Amino acid sequence: MQVERQALTRPTGRTAHFSETESVDLDRHKRLLDDERRLREQAERQLNELETSHRTMKTRLGHAEMLLNELKQSLATRNMELADRTAELSAERAGRQAALAEVKDLRAQIAAAPKKRERVARQQELTLADEPEPVKWWKD
């Protein structure tokens, strides 16, 4: 097996000479490359900003969803309480109507009762009228 040796130092005579048109093209390409690098950096910055904005919006959305769930639970609880209070109110109204009907009946009984009292009072007057007058034992 044969070993070849490579020289690590290069001779300085290998530099290429560019013509003027190649130099102009090279400058133009360098400018274009710089422009592309700037555009890439801008695009990367915009991407980072958009990713940050996206994370922020996802966080806000998560908080909004949590708040919405809490509000829905609170609304459901209040709706149940409202239904309970409505049932209680209906029961109270029914009780009130029953009480008013009872009061009306009692008033009708009271209105009818004095007639009976008047009859009783008349009967007592009649019985008193049948009795003789008491004797006056004092002098006038």
N, CA and C atoms as an extended XYZ file, in Angstrom:
420
Properties=species:S:1:pos:R:3:atomname:S:1:resname:S:1:resid:I:1 pbc="F F F"
N         0.834       -1.151        0.000 N   MET     1
C         0.000        0.000        0.000 CA  MET     1
C         0.896        1.237        0.000 C   MET     1
N         0.450        2.129       -0.809 N   GLN     2
C         1.253        3.322       -1.000 CA  GLN     2
C         0.587        4.516       -0.334 C   GLN     2
N         1.334        5.371        0.303 N   VAL     3
C         0.791        6.528        1.018 CA  VAL     3
C         1.175        7.774        0.260 C   VAL     3
N         0.207        8.626        0.049 N   GLU     4
C         0.476        9.902       -0.601 CA  GLU     4
C         0.446       11.001        0.431 C   GLU     4
N         1.312       11.930        0.243 N   ARG     5
C         1.358       13.059        1.167 CA  ARG     5
C         0.787       14.278        0.473 C   ARG     5
N        -0.028       15.032        1.245 N   GLN     6
C        -0.626       16.260        0.735 CA  GLN     6
C         0.022       17.428        1.474 C   GLN     6
N         0.303       18.468        0.758 N   ALA     7
C         0.889       19.648        1.386 CA  ALA     7
C        -0.218       20.453        2.062 C   ALA     7
N        -0.006       20.832        3.300 N   LEU     8
C        -1.018       21.569        4.045 CA  LEU     8
C        -1.001       23.056        3.732 C   LEU     8
N         0.105       23.544        3.282 N   THR     9
C         0.176       24.954        2.923 CA  THR     9
C        -0.004       25.073        1.433 C   THR     9
N        -0.731       26.094        1.055 N   ARG    10
C        -0.995       26.288       -0.378 CA  ARG    10
C        -0.106       27.390       -0.902 C   ARG    10
N         0.252       27.236       -2.072 N   PRO    11
C         1.064       28.319       -2.663 CA  PRO    11
C         0.209       29.549       -2.912 C   PRO    11
N         0.779       30.700       -2.824 N   THR    12
C         0.045       31.956       -2.974 CA  THR    12
C        -0.271       32.250       -4.427 C   THR    12
N         0.192       31.534       -5.325 N   GLY    13
C        -0.032       31.794       -6.739 CA  GLY    13
C        -1.378       31.330       -7.238 C   GLY    13
N        -2.221       30.833       -6.418 N   ARG    14
C        -3.515       30.309       -6.874 CA  ARG    14
C        -4.615       31.357       -6.903 C   ARG    14
N        -4.401       32.558       -6.555 N   THR    15
C        -5.452       33.565       -6.565 CA  THR    15
C        -5.872       33.818       -7.985 C   THR    15
N        -7.175       33.880       -8.168 N   ALA    16
C        -7.719       34.071       -9.508 CA  ALA    16
C        -7.902       35.555       -9.758 C   ALA    16
N        -7.705       35.917      -10.970 N   HIS    17
C        -7.903       37.305      -11.369 CA  HIS    17
C        -9.266       37.421      -12.030 C   HIS    17
N       -10.087       38.379      -11.501 N   PHE    18
C       -11.432       38.565      -12.052 CA  PHE    18
C       -11.403       39.701      -13.041 C   PHE    18
N       -12.251       39.540      -13.997 N   SER    19
C       -12.381       40.647      -14.945 CA  SER    19
C       -13.333       41.669      -14.346 C   SER    19
N       -13.442       42.821      -14.983 N   GLU    20
C       -14.264       43.912      -14.451 CA  GLU    20
C       -15.740       43.539      -14.448 C   GLU    20
N       -16.231       42.859      -15.419 N   THR    21
C       -17.654       42.464      -15.470 CA  THR    21
C       -17.958       41.429      -14.399 C   THR    21
N       -17.001       40.551      -14.179 N   GLU    22
C       -17.203       39.564      -13.117 CA  GLU    22
C       -17.222       40.245      -11.756 C   GLU    22
N       -16.409       41.281      -11.596 N   SER    23
C       -16.375       42.025      -10.349 CA  SER    23
C       -17.696       42.751      -10.113 C   SER    23
N       -18.283       43.321      -11.142 N   VAL    24
C       -19.574       44.015      -11.029 CA  VAL    24
C       -20.662       42.992      -10.689 C   VAL    24
N       -20.596       41.845      -11.382 N   ASP    25
C       -21.572       40.801      -11.082 CA  ASP    25
C       -21.417       40.313       -9.636 C   ASP    25
N       -20.186       40.182       -9.193 N   LEU    26
C       -19.937       39.737       -7.838 CA  LEU    26
C       -20.484       40.742       -6.829 C   LEU    26
N       -20.264       42.033       -7.064 N   ASP    27
C       -20.801       43.064       -6.175 CA  ASP    27
C       -22.328       43.031       -6.161 C   ASP    27
N       -22.918       42.877       -7.324 N   ARG    28
C       -24.384       42.819       -7.420 CA  ARG    28
C       -24.907       41.600       -6.675 C   ARG    28
N       -24.247       40.479       -6.830 N   HIS    29
C       -24.673       39.267       -6.132 CA  HIS    29
C       -24.492       39.403       -4.611 C   HIS    29
N       -23.410       40.062       -4.195 N   LYS    30
C       -23.215       40.299       -2.769 CA  LYS    30
C       -24.331       41.180       -2.211 C   LYS    30
N       -24.702       42.224       -2.975 N   ARG    31
C       -25.796       43.092       -2.542 CA  ARG    31
C       -27.104       42.303       -2.462 C   ARG    31
N       -27.324       41.484       -3.464 N   LEU    32
C       -28.543       40.660       -3.451 CA  LEU    32
C       -28.536       39.690       -2.270 C   LEU    32
N       -27.357       39.119       -1.990 N   LEU    33
C       -27.242       38.220       -0.847 CA  LEU    33
C       -27.497       38.967        0.460 C   LEU    33
N       -26.939       40.167        0.591 N   ASP    34
C       -27.189       40.985        1.782 CA  ASP    34
C       -28.674       41.323        1.909 C   ASP    34
N       -29.292       41.686        0.780 N   ASP    35
C       -30.731       41.973        0.794 CA  ASP    35
C       -31.523       40.748        1.232 C   ASP    35
N       -31.153       39.587        0.721 N   GLU    36
C       -31.844       38.350        1.105 CA  GLU    36
C       -31.636       38.053        2.591 C   GLU    36
N       -30.436       38.311        3.111 N   ARG    37
C       -30.166       38.092        4.527 CA  ARG    37
C       -31.028       39.033        5.387 C   ARG    37
N       -31.094       40.313        4.976 N   ARG    38
C       -31.934       41.258        5.710 CA  ARG    38
C       -33.404       40.835        5.682 C   ARG    38
N       -33.856       40.410        4.516 N   LEU    39
C       -35.242       39.952        4.399 CA  LEU    39
C       -35.489       38.721        5.279 C   LEU    39
N       -34.497       37.819        5.302 N   ARG    40
C       -34.616       36.630        6.132 CA  ARG    40
C       -34.679       37.013        7.605 C   ARG    40
N       -33.822       37.945        8.040 N   GLU    41
C       -33.824       38.396        9.426 CA  GLU    41
C       -35.165       39.058        9.779 C   GLU    41
N       -35.671       39.874        8.853 N   GLN    42
C       -36.974       40.499        9.082 CA  GLN    42
C       -38.076       39.438        9.190 C   GLN    42
N       -37.998       38.454        8.301 N   ALA    43
C       -39.004       37.390        8.333 CA  ALA    43
C       -38.903       36.599        9.639 C   ALA    43
N       -37.683       36.334       10.109 N   GLU    44
C       -37.509       35.621       11.374 CA  GLU    44
C       -38.041       36.451       12.541 C   GLU    44
N       -37.777       37.780       12.525 N   ARG    45
C       -38.305       38.648       13.567 CA  ARG    45
C       -39.831       38.652       13.551 C   ARG    45
N       -40.394       38.764       12.364 N   GLN    46
C       -41.858       38.741       12.250 CA  GLN    46
C       -42.421       37.403       12.729 C   GLN    46
N       -41.712       36.316       12.374 N   LEU    47
C       -42.149       34.997       12.818 CA  LEU    47
C       -42.128       34.908       14.334 C   LEU    47
N       -41.047       35.393       14.950 N   ASN    48
C       -40.967       35.388       16.416 CA  ASN    48
C       -42.080       36.234       17.032 C   ASN    48
N       -42.319       37.416       16.452 N   GLU    49
C       -43.390       38.270       16.957 CA  GLU    49
C       -44.745       37.583       16.811 C   GLU    49
N       -44.964       36.945       15.665 N   LEU    50
C       -46.236       36.263       15.448 CA  LEU    50
C       -46.399       35.065       16.379 C   LEU    50
N       -45.308       34.329       16.621 N   GLU    51
C       -45.388       33.210       17.554 CA  GLU    51
C       -45.697       33.707       18.966 C   GLU    51
N       -45.061       34.805       19.359 N   THR    52
C       -45.335       35.392       20.674 CA  THR    52
C       -46.783       35.853       20.749 C   THR    52
N       -47.226       36.510       19.707 N   SER    53
C       -48.612       36.973       19.654 CA  SER    53
C       -49.576       35.787       19.695 C   SER    53
N       -49.221       34.725       18.992 N   HIS    54
C       -50.060       33.524       18.969 CA  HIS    54
C       -50.157       32.914       20.364 C   HIS    54
N       -49.023       32.795       21.057 N   ARG    55
C       -49.038       32.272       22.422 CA  ARG    55
C       -49.872       33.161       23.337 C   ARG    55
N       -49.726       34.471       23.184 N   THR    56
C       -50.493       35.416       23.999 CA  THR    56
C       -51.986       35.240       23.750 C   THR    56
N       -52.351       35.116       22.477 N   MET    57
C       -53.769       34.952       22.136 CA  MET    57
C       -54.308       33.617       22.655 C   MET    57
N       -53.470       32.570       22.587 N   LYS    58
C       -53.912       31.277       23.120 CA  LYS    58
C       -54.127       31.368       24.623 C   LYS    58
N       -53.244       32.093       25.300 N   THR    59
C       -53.383       32.275       26.743 CA  THR    59
C       -54.661       33.055       27.054 C   THR    59
N       -54.874       34.138       26.317 N   ARG    60
C       -56.095       34.934       26.522 CA  ARG    60
C       -57.338       34.098       26.243 C   ARG    60
N       -57.273       33.299       25.201 N   LEU    61
C       -58.405       32.439       24.859 CA  LEU    61
C       -58.671       31.442       25.984 C   LEU    61
N       -57.604       30.862       26.525 N   GLY    62
C       -57.762       29.931       27.642 CA  GLY    62
C       -58.395       30.602       28.848 C   GLY    62
N       -57.926       31.819       29.166 N   HIS    63
C       -58.510       32.552       30.289 CA  HIS    63
C       -59.970       32.897       30.010 C   HIS    63
N       -60.255       33.295       28.785 N   ALA    64
C       -61.642       33.633       28.431 CA  ALA    64
C       -62.539       32.396       28.522 C   ALA    64
N       -62.037       31.249       28.092 N   GLU    65
C       -62.830       30.022       28.181 CA  GLU    65
C       -63.074       29.639       29.640 C   GLU    65
N       -62.056       29.801       30.483 N   MET    66
C       -62.231       29.505       31.908 CA  MET    66
C       -63.277       30.437       32.516 C   MET    66
N       -63.185       31.722       32.183 N   LEU    67
C       -64.149       32.685       32.692 CA  LEU    67
C       -65.547       32.357       32.188 C   LEU    67
N       -65.646       31.975       30.929 N   LEU    68
C       -66.937       31.613       30.359 CA  LEU    68
C       -67.527       30.409       31.079 C   LEU    68
N       -66.708       29.402       31.356 N   ASN    69
C       -67.194       28.227       32.087 CA  ASN    69
C       -67.658       28.603       33.491 C   ASN    69
N       -66.885       29.461       34.164 N   GLU    70
C       -67.284       29.900       35.501 CA  GLU    70
C       -68.604       30.654       35.449 C   GLU    70
N       -68.746       31.524       34.454 N   LEU    71
C       -69.984       32.291       34.331 CA  LEU    71
C       -71.165       31.395       33.984 C   LEU    71
N       -70.923       30.371       33.162 N   LYS    72
C       -71.999       29.434       32.837 CA  LYS    72
C       -72.443       28.672       34.076 C   LYS    72
N       -71.472       28.247       34.898 N   GLN    73
C       -71.815       27.549       36.133 CA  GLN    73
C       -72.580       28.473       37.078 C   GLN    73
N       -72.128       29.712       37.173 N   SER    74
C       -72.806       30.679       38.025 CA  SER    74
C       -74.225       30.929       37.517 C   SER    74
N       -74.380       31.039       36.216 N   LEU    75
C       -75.708       31.247       35.633 CA  LEU    75
C       -76.610       30.049       35.892 C   LEU    75
N       -76.068       28.850       35.764 N   ALA    76
C       -76.869       27.651       36.026 CA  ALA    76
C       -77.296       27.607       37.493 C   ALA    76
N       -76.388       27.959       38.388 N   THR    77
C       -76.713       27.983       39.818 CA  THR    77
C       -77.811       29.013       40.097 C   THR    77
N       -77.668       30.176       39.511 N   ARG    78
C       -78.674       31.219       39.738 CA  ARG    78
C       -80.008       30.853       39.099 C   ARG    78
N       -79.965       30.183       37.971 N   ASN    79
C       -81.217       29.734       37.360 CA  ASN    79
C       -81.923       28.727       38.250 C   ASN    79
N       -81.148       27.828       38.877 N   MET    80
C       -81.750       26.863       39.796 CA  MET    80
C       -82.338       27.582       41.004 C   MET    80
N       -81.607       28.558       41.542 N   GLU    81
C       -82.119       29.330       42.673 CA  GLU    81
C       -83.385       30.084       42.274 C   GLU    81
N       -83.376       30.645       41.082 N   LEU    82
C       -84.547       31.372       40.592 CA  LEU    82
C       -85.740       30.437       40.438 C   LEU    82
N       -85.499       29.236       39.947 N   ALA    83
C       -86.586       28.257       39.822 CA  ALA    83
C       -87.135       27.894       41.199 C   ALA    83
N       -86.238       27.721       42.182 N   ASP    84
C       -86.685       27.428       43.554 CA  ASP    84
C       -87.523       28.583       44.105 C   ASP    84
N       -87.039       29.813       43.917 N   ARG    85
C       -87.771       30.981       44.418 CA  ARG    85
C       -89.109       31.135       43.697 C   ARG    85
N       -89.152       30.809       42.419 N   THR    86
C       -90.401       30.881       41.667 CA  THR    86
C       -91.401       29.867       42.199 C   THR    86
N       -90.919       28.671       42.509 N   ALA    87
C       -91.799       27.647       43.076 CA  ALA    87
C       -92.309       28.093       44.443 C   ALA    87
N       -91.409       28.666       45.265 N   GLU    88
C       -91.826       29.168       46.571 CA  GLU    88
C       -92.856       30.283       46.411 C   GLU    88
N       -92.613       31.170       45.470 N   LEU    89
C       -93.536       32.276       45.228 CA  LEU    89
C       -94.899       31.756       44.778 C   LEU    89
N       -94.907       30.766       43.921 N   SER    90
C       -96.171       30.179       43.473 CA  SER    90
C       -96.915       29.564       44.643 C   SER    90
N       -96.191       28.871       45.517 N   ALA    91
C       -96.820       28.274       46.693 CA  ALA    91
C       -97.373       29.361       47.608 C   ALA    91
N       -96.613       30.428       47.795 N   GLU    92
C       -97.076       31.537       48.634 CA  GLU    92
C       -98.309       32.198       48.027 C   GLU    92
N       -98.317       32.365       46.719 N   ARG    93
C       -99.483       32.955       46.054 CA  ARG    93
C      -100.710       32.061       46.223 C   ARG    93
N      -100.515       30.766       46.085 N   ALA    94
C      -101.636       29.844       46.274 CA  ALA    94
C      -102.139       29.916       47.707 C   ALA    94
N      -101.235       29.975       48.668 N   GLY    95
C      -101.614       30.115       50.072 CA  GLY    95
C      -102.348       31.424       50.319 C   GLY    95
N      -101.889       32.484       49.690 N   ARG    96
C      -102.529       33.800       49.823 CA  ARG    96
C      -103.944       33.756       49.257 C   ARG    96
N      -104.078       33.135       48.085 N   GLN    97
C      -105.415       33.018       47.485 CA  GLN    97
C      -106.353       32.222       48.389 C   GLN    97
N      -105.828       31.155       48.966 N   ALA    98
C      -106.639       30.344       49.885 CA  ALA    98
C      -107.020       31.177       51.112 C   ALA    98
N      -106.059       31.956       51.641 N   ALA    99
C      -106.333       32.796       52.804 CA  ALA    99
C      -107.372       33.863       52.463 C   ALA    99
N      -107.254       34.463       51.271 N   LEU   100
C      -108.238       35.475       50.861 CA  LEU   100
C      -109.624       34.861       50.711 C   LEU   100
N      -109.687       33.665       50.168 N   ALA   101
C      -110.976       32.987       50.032 CA  ALA   101
C      -111.558       32.688       51.415 C   ALA   101
N      -110.708       32.281       52.348 N   GLU   102
C      -111.173       31.998       53.706 CA  GLU   102
C      -111.669       33.275       54.382 C   GLU   102
N      -110.931       34.379       54.177 N   VAL   103
C      -111.353       35.662       54.736 CA  VAL   103
C      -112.696       36.072       54.147 C   VAL   103
N      -112.863       35.868       52.861 N   LYS   104
C      -114.125       36.207       52.200 CA  LYS   104
C      -115.276       35.385       52.793 C   LYS   104
N      -115.040       34.098       52.989 N   ASP   105
C      -116.066       33.245       53.597 CA  ASP   105
C      -116.391       33.707       55.016 C   ASP   105
N      -115.354       34.031       55.785 N   LEU   106
C      -115.587       34.497       57.159 CA  LEU   106
C      -116.349       35.810       57.177 C   LEU   106
N      -116.050       36.700       56.244 N   ARG   107
C      -116.786       37.966       56.172 CA  ARG   107
C      -118.247       37.719       55.826 C   ARG   107
N      -118.463       36.776       54.928 N   ALA   108
C      -119.854       36.441       54.589 CA  ALA   108
C      -120.563       35.869       55.807 C   ALA   108
N      -119.884       35.048       56.583 N   GLN   109
C      -120.490       34.492       57.805 CA  GLN   109
C      -120.771       35.589       58.817 C   GLN   109
N      -119.800       36.533       58.908 N   ILE   110
C      -119.996       37.646       59.849 CA  ILE   110
C      -121.161       38.511       59.399 C   ILE   110
N      -121.261       38.752       58.106 N   ALA   111
C      -122.361       39.564       57.594 CA  ALA   111
C      -123.700       38.865       57.849 C   ALA   111
N      -123.716       37.557       57.770 N   ALA   112
C      -124.958       36.814       58.032 CA  ALA   112
C      -125.221       36.705       59.535 C   ALA   112
N      -124.241       36.730       60.352 N   ALA   113
C      -124.390       36.558       61.804 CA  ALA   113
C      -125.185       37.686       62.459 C   ALA   113
N      -125.006       38.952       62.124 N   PRO   114
C      -125.785       39.991       62.792 CA  PRO   114
C      -127.289       39.807       62.581 C   PRO   114
N      -127.702       39.260       61.484 N   LYS   115
C      -129.121       39.032       61.260 CA  LYS   115
C      -129.657       38.055       62.296 C   LYS   115
N      -128.852       37.052       62.580 N   LYS   116
C      -129.263       36.099       63.607 CA  LYS   116
C      -129.298       36.791       64.962 C   LYS   116
N      -128.347       37.636       65.222 N   ARG   117
C      -128.300       38.356       66.494 CA  ARG   117
C      -129.516       39.279       66.632 C   ARG   117
N      -129.842       39.900       65.503 N   GLU   118
C      -131.015       40.777       65.551 CA  GLU   118
C      -132.274       39.975       65.878 C   GLU   118
N      -132.373       38.802       65.301 N   ARG   119
C      -133.525       37.944       65.590 CA  ARG   119
C      -133.536       37.553       67.063 C   ARG   119
N      -132.370       37.185       67.554 N   VAL   120
C      -132.267       36.789       68.960 CA  VAL   120
C      -132.608       37.988       69.844 C   VAL   120
N      -132.091       39.171       69.471 N   ALA   121
C      -132.378       40.370       70.252 CA  ALA   121
C      -133.872       40.687       70.220 C   ALA   121
N      -134.519       40.533       69.092 N   ARG   122
C      -135.965       40.776       68.983 CA  ARG   122
C      -136.754       39.779       69.824 C   ARG   122
N      -136.286       38.530       69.757 N   GLN   123
C      -136.985       37.517       70.567 CA  GLN   123
C      -136.852       37.838       72.053 C   GLN   123
N      -135.679       38.313       72.450 N   GLN   124
C      -135.481       38.666       73.849 CA  GLN   124
C      -136.359       39.863       74.215 C   GLN   124
N      -136.483       40.807       73.285 N   GLU   125
C      -137.325       41.967       73.539 CA  GLU   125
C      -138.780       41.540       73.685 C   GLU   125
N      -139.176       40.597       72.833 N   LEU   126
C      -140.548       40.126       72.916 CA  LEU   126
C      -140.800       39.416       74.238 C   LEU   126
N      -139.829       38.628       74.639 N   THR   127
C      -140.015       37.931       75.918 CA  THR   127
C      -139.996       38.914       77.069 C   THR   127
N      -139.192       39.967       76.950 N   LEU   128
C      -139.161       40.988       78.003 CA  LEU   128
C      -140.451       41.806       78.003 C   LEU   128
N      -141.030       41.984       76.830 N   ALA   129
C      -142.272       42.755       76.743 CA  ALA   129
C      -143.435       41.989       77.378 C   ALA   129
N      -143.390       40.684       77.361 N   ASP   130
C      -144.441       39.876       77.962 CA  ASP   130
C      -144.361       39.903       79.485 C   ASP   130
N      -143.261       40.218       80.041 N   GLU   131
C      -143.079       40.245       81.482 CA  GLU   131
C      -143.738       41.517       82.033 C   GLU   131
N      -144.205       41.452       83.238 N   PRO   132
C      -144.803       42.653       83.834 CA  PRO   132
C      -143.733       43.669       84.192 C   PRO   132
N      -144.165       44.872       84.272 N   GLU   133
C      -143.231       45.930       84.616 CA  GLU   133
C      -142.852       45.814       86.079 C   GLU   133
N      -141.617       46.089       86.374 N   PRO   134
C      -141.216       45.995       87.764 CA  PRO   134
C      -141.921       47.073       88.603 C   PRO   134
N      -142.074       46.744       89.834 N   VAL   135
C      -142.750       47.645       90.758 CA  VAL   135
C      -141.759       48.701       91.187 C   VAL   135
N      -142.265       49.959       91.164 N   LYS   136
C      -141.381       51.043       91.583 CA  LYS   136
C      -141.551       51.206       93.071 C   LYS   136
N      -140.635       50.965       93.833 N   TRP   137
C      -140.727       51.030       95.275 CA  TRP   137
C      -140.220       52.379       95.802 C   TRP   137
N      -139.730       53.187       94.960 N   TRP   138
C      -139.279       54.496       95.426 CA  TRP   138
C      -140.296       55.550       95.039 C   TRP   138
N      -140.217       56.636       95.614 N   LYS   139
C      -141.197       57.680       95.362 CA  LYS   139
C      -140.635       58.673       94.387 C   LYS   139
N      -141.586       59.145       93.606 N   ASP   140
C      -141.180       60.148       92.634 CA  ASP   140
C      -141.231       61.514       93.169 C   ASP   140
